[in-house]
Amino acid sequence: MSSSPCIAYCTCPDTDCAQRIAATLVNQGLAACVSLLPGALSCYRWEGQVCQDAEVLLMIKTTQARLRELEARILEEHPYEVPEFIVVPVIAGSERYLEWIDTCTASS
C-alpha cells in the first residue's frame, strides 16, 4: 500500500445532504466508500446553547494521502458553519479491502 488507510467521520443535517457529499467524495476519488448511518442523535454545545439534533453520520473510507483534499471538499460542500471532520487511523483490516481503498483513492 502506498498510503495509510483511515476513516474520517462527518455528520450531515439530512439524508439528501449526506448522499450528495458522499457521491461527490467517491466520484472525485477522495473516498473509496462512504457509509451513511442515519438516525444519529447529536447532543452538542453551539453558541452557548446545548442543542440536540437528528443527523446522518458519514463514515468515509480513505487514505491519509487524500485527507487535505477531502477536508477541503467537505468544507466547500457542507452547509454547517463548522462541519465535523474527525479522522482515525485504521490499524488493521483485510489486506484486499485496504488495497482496494488505496486503489480507489490513488491520485491520478
C-alpha positions as CSV (number, residue, x, y, z in Angstrom):
1,M,0.0,0.0,0.0
2,S,1.3,3.5,-0.8
3,S,-0.8,5.3,1.8
4,S,-2.1,4.6,5.3
5,P,-5.8,3.9,5.4
6,C,-8.0,5.9,7.7
7,I,-11.7,6.6,8.4
8,A,-13.0,10.2,8.5
9,Y,-16.2,11.0,10.3
10,C,-18.6,13.8,9.3
11,T,-22.2,14.4,10.3
12,C,-24.8,15.9,7.9
13,P,-28.2,17.5,8.7
14,D,-30.2,15.2,6.5
15,T,-30.1,12.3,4.0
16,D,-30.1,14.5,0.9
17,C,-27.0,16.4,2.1
18,A,-25.3,13.2,3.2
19,Q,-25.9,11.4,-0.2
20,R,-24.7,14.5,-2.2
21,I,-21.5,14.8,-0.2
22,A,-20.9,11.0,-0.3
23,A,-21.3,10.8,-4.1
24,T,-19.0,13.8,-4.6
25,L,-16.3,12.3,-2.5
26,V,-16.4,8.9,-4.2
27,N,-16.8,10.4,-7.7
28,Q,-13.7,12.6,-7.1
29,G,-11.6,9.7,-5.8
30,L,-11.3,11.2,-2.4
31,A,-13.0,8.2,-0.7
32,A,-13.3,4.6,-1.7
33,C,-16.6,4.2,0.1
34,V,-18.8,6.4,2.3
35,S,-21.3,4.6,4.6
36,L,-24.3,6.7,5.5
37,L,-25.6,6.0,9.0
38,P,-29.0,7.7,9.5
39,G,-30.6,8.0,12.9
40,A,-27.7,9.6,14.8
41,L,-28.8,11.9,17.6
42,S,-26.2,14.5,18.3
43,C,-26.1,16.5,21.6
44,Y,-23.6,19.4,21.3
45,R,-22.8,22.9,22.5
46,W,-23.2,25.7,19.9
47,E,-23.1,29.4,20.6
48,G,-23.6,28.9,24.3
49,Q,-26.6,26.6,23.9
50,V,-26.9,22.9,24.4
51,C,-28.5,21.5,21.2
52,Q,-29.8,18.2,20.1
53,D,-30.4,17.2,16.5
54,A,-31.0,14.2,14.3
55,E,-28.1,13.8,11.8
56,V,-26.7,11.3,9.3
57,L,-23.2,10.1,10.1
58,L,-20.8,9.7,7.2
59,M,-18.1,7.0,7.7
60,I,-15.6,7.9,5.0
61,K,-13.0,5.2,4.0
62,T,-9.9,6.9,2.5
63,T,-6.2,7.3,2.9
64,Q,-4.0,9.8,4.7
65,A,-2.7,11.0,1.4
66,R,-6.1,12.3,0.4
67,L,-7.0,14.0,3.8
68,R,-6.3,17.6,2.9
69,E,-8.3,17.4,-0.3
70,L,-11.1,15.5,1.4
71,E,-11.4,18.1,4.2
72,A,-11.3,21.0,1.7
73,R,-14.1,19.4,-0.3
74,I,-16.2,18.7,2.8
75,L,-15.8,22.3,3.9
76,E,-16.8,23.5,0.4
77,E,-19.9,21.3,0.1
78,H,-21.2,21.2,3.7
79,P,-24.0,23.5,4.9
80,Y,-22.7,23.7,8.5
81,E,-20.5,26.7,9.6
82,V,-18.2,24.2,11.4
83,P,-18.8,20.7,10.0
84,E,-17.4,17.7,11.9
85,F,-14.2,16.3,10.4
86,I,-12.5,13.8,12.6
87,V,-10.1,11.2,11.3
88,V,-9.0,7.9,12.9
89,P,-6.3,5.6,11.6
90,V,-7.0,2.0,10.5
91,I,-4.6,-0.2,12.4
92,A,-5.7,-3.5,10.8
93,G,-8.1,-4.8,8.2
94,S,-8.5,-7.2,5.4
95,E,-5.5,-6.8,3.1
96,R,-7.6,-6.9,0.0
97,Y,-10.1,-4.3,1.4
98,L,-7.2,-2.0,2.4
99,E,-5.6,-2.4,-1.1
100,W,-9.0,-1.6,-2.6
101,I,-9.2,1.7,-0.6
102,D,-5.7,2.6,-1.7
103,T,-6.5,1.8,-5.4
104,C,-9.8,3.8,-5.4
105,T,-8.2,6.9,-3.8
106,A,-4.9,6.9,-5.7
107,S,-4.2,10.4,-7.1
108,S,-4.5,10.4,-10.9
